[in-house]
Amino acid sequence: MLDTNAIVSVREQIARQLRSDIIDGVLSEKTKLVEQELAKRFSVSRGPVRDVLLQLTKEGLLISKNNCGVVVNSAPQPELQPLMVNLRIKIECHAIKIVINELTEQDFTQLDQILATMTKAFKEENYSLVTEADMAFHRFFVHKAGGDDLVNLWQPIIYRMRMNYKRISTPDECFDEHNQLLTNLKNKDLKLALAALKDNVK
């Protein structure tokens, strides 16, 4: 769950900042990331930086090349975007089918909180937090359905999609799409939940 008041580890703070820099284009593709420079930037030793670079490589945002070190991955080619969307939808539909009858009131409370955070961030034009909250919302039921195994299959797809994300939505549209999905999950209406998911993932 995304909790903006939670204590976040140094590693996760660094990971969040680098993800934001990559997705927002602050770090352009093929930019080389040097452990020593990042350690100086974040005022930490090289150990946490090394861990974060490995994590972001697994997520698909970075690539490790022989004799070149770690560089920012390129955005997927436009012709791959529909394939990635379809793969993401298949994984999330699979997850919804598994969890729709298992979600508890506590689960819905957490999802409501994530949605509130995302809506507030959108209105404040904090798009990095919008992205983080959006992913936390979808990750919640993906993880509940298949744990880390399913998340590790899903996560690189969604991060790569974000590197080439052109869709524009308003705060109201953002809220309505996610709230419709959440409402259908609460009502245990599988058909409408799957339809709402497909409307949201574009």
C-alpha positions in Angstrom: 0.0 0.0 0.0 1.1 3.6 -0.7 1.3 5.6 2.6 2.6 9.1 2.2 3.1 9.3 6.0 5.0 6.1 6.2 8.7 6.0 7.0 10.5 5.2 3.7 13.9 3.6 3.6 16.9 5.4 2.1 17.0 2.9 -0.7 13.4 3.4 -1.6 13.7 7.1 -1.5 16.6 6.9 -4.0 14.6 4.4 -6.1 11.6 6.7 -6.2 13.6 9.7 -7.2 15.5 7.9 -10.0 12.2 6.3 -11.3 10.7 9.8 -11.3 13.7 11.2 -13.1 13.6 8.5 -15.8 9.8 8.6 -16.3 9.7 12.4 -16.4 12.6 12.5 -18.9 15.0 14.3 -16.5 17.4 11.3 -17.1 17.2 10.7 -20.9 17.7 7.3 -22.5 21.3 6.0 -22.7 22.3 8.3 -19.8 25.0 6.5 -17.9 24.5 6.2 -14.1 27.7 6.1 -12.1 27.5 4.7 -8.5 30.0 7.2 -7.2 28.2 10.2 -8.6 24.8 9.0 -7.3 26.3 8.3 -3.9 27.5 11.9 -3.7 24.1 13.2 -5.0 22.1 11.3 -2.3 24.8 11.6 0.4 25.0 7.8 0.9 27.6 5.1 0.5 27.8 3.2 -2.8 26.1 0.1 -1.3 22.5 1.5 -1.3 23.0 3.0 -4.8 24.3 -0.3 -6.1 21.1 -2.1 -4.7 18.9 0.6 -6.3 20.5 0.3 -9.7 20.0 -3.5 -9.6 16.4 -3.1 -8.6 15.7 -0.6 -11.4 17.4 -2.8 -13.9 15.1 -5.7 -12.9 12.2 -3.3 -13.3 13.3 -2.5 -16.9 14.1 1.2 -16.4 17.8 0.6 -16.6 20.0 -1.8 -18.6 23.4 -3.1 -17.7 25.9 -3.3 -20.6 29.3 -4.9 -20.7 32.0 -2.3 -20.6 29.4 0.5 -20.4 28.0 0.1 -16.9 24.4 0.9 -16.2 22.4 3.2 -18.5 18.8 4.4 -18.8 16.8 2.1 -21.0 15.1 3.5 -24.1 11.4 3.9 -24.3 9.6 1.0 -26.1 9.1 1.5 -29.8 5.6 2.8 -30.6 4.7 -0.5 -32.3 5.4 -2.4 -29.1 3.1 -0.2 -27.0 -0.2 -2.1 -28.0 1.5 -5.4 -27.2 2.6 -4.1 -23.8 -0.9 -2.8 -23.1 -2.4 -6.2 -24.0 0.1 -8.0 -21.8 -0.7 -5.7 -18.9 -4.4 -6.2 -19.3 -4.1 -10.0 -19.5 -2.1 -10.0 -16.2 -4.5 -7.6 -14.4 -7.6 -9.4 -15.7 -6.1 -12.7 -14.4 -5.5 -11.0 -11.0 -9.0 -9.6 -10.8 -10.6 -13.0 -11.5 -8.7 -14.4 -8.6 -9.2 -11.7 -6.0 -12.7 -10.4 -6.7 -14.3 -12.7 -4.2 -11.4 -12.5 -1.7 -11.1 -8.7 -1.1 -11.9 -7.7 2.4 -13.2 -4.4 3.9 -9.6 -3.7 5.0 -8.4 -4.2 1.5 -11.0 -1.7 0.2 -10.1 0.8 2.8 -6.5 0.7 1.6 -7.5 1.0 -2.0 -9.7 4.0 -1.1 -6.8 5.6 0.6 -4.5 5.0 -2.5 -7.2 6.5 -4.7 -7.5 9.6 -2.4 -3.7 10.1 -2.6 -3.7 9.8 -6.3 -6.5 12.3 -6.8 -5.0 14.8 -4.4 -1.6 14.5 -6.2 -3.2 15.0 -9.6 -4.9 18.2 -8.4 -1.6 19.4 -7.0 0.1 18.5 -10.3 2.5 16.2 -8.5 2.7 13.8 -11.4 5.4 11.7 -9.9 3.1 10.9 -7.0 0.2 10.3 -9.4 2.3 7.7 -11.2 3.4 6.1 -7.9 -0.2 6.0 -6.5 -1.6 4.7 -9.8 0.8 1.8 -9.8 0.2 1.1 -6.1 -3.5 0.8 -6.9 -3.0 -1.8 -9.6 -0.1 -3.5 -7.8 -2.4 -4.1 -4.8 -4.6 -6.6 -6.5 -1.8 -8.0 -8.7 0.2 -8.8 -5.5 -2.9 -10.2 -3.7 -3.6 -12.5 -6.6 -0.1 -13.8 -7.2 2.4 -12.4 -4.7 5.9 -11.3 -5.8 6.0 -13.8 -8.7 3.1 -12.1 -10.5 4.2 -8.6 -9.5 7.7 -9.3 -11.0 6.1 -10.4 -14.2 3.8 -7.3 -14.3 6.1 -4.6 -13.0 8.6 -4.3 -15.9 5.8 -4.0 -18.4 4.1 -1.1 -16.6 7.3 0.8 -15.9 8.4 0.5 -19.6 4.9 1.7 -20.6 5.3 4.8 -18.4 8.5 5.7 -20.3 6.4 6.3 -23.4 3.2 7.5 -21.8 1.3 10.1 -23.8 -2.2 9.8 -22.5 -3.6 12.9 -20.9 -6.4 12.7 -18.3 -8.0 15.2 -15.9 -8.2 14.7 -12.1 -11.9 13.9 -12.5 -11.3 11.4 -15.3 -8.5 9.8 -13.3 -10.7 9.4 -10.2 -13.8 8.2 -12.2 -11.9 5.5 -14.0 -10.3 4.1 -10.9 -13.4 4.6 -8.7 -15.5 2.7 -11.2 -13.1 -0.3 -11.1 -13.1 -0.1 -7.3 -16.9 0.1 -7.1 -17.3 -3.0 -9.4 -14.8 -4.9 -7.3 -16.8 -4.0 -4.1 -19.9 -5.2 -5.9 -18.1 -8.4 -6.9 -19.3 -7.8 -10.5 -16.6 -9.5 -12.5 -17.9 -8.5 -16.0 -18.0 -4.8 -15.1 -14.8 -4.9 -13.2 -12.9 -6.3 -16.3 -14.6 -3.7 -18.5 -13.6 -0.9 -16.2 -10.0 -2.1 -16.1 -9.8 -2.2 -19.9 -11.2 1.4 -20.0 -8.5 2.5 -17.6 -5.5 0.8 -19.1 -4.9 2.5 -22.5 
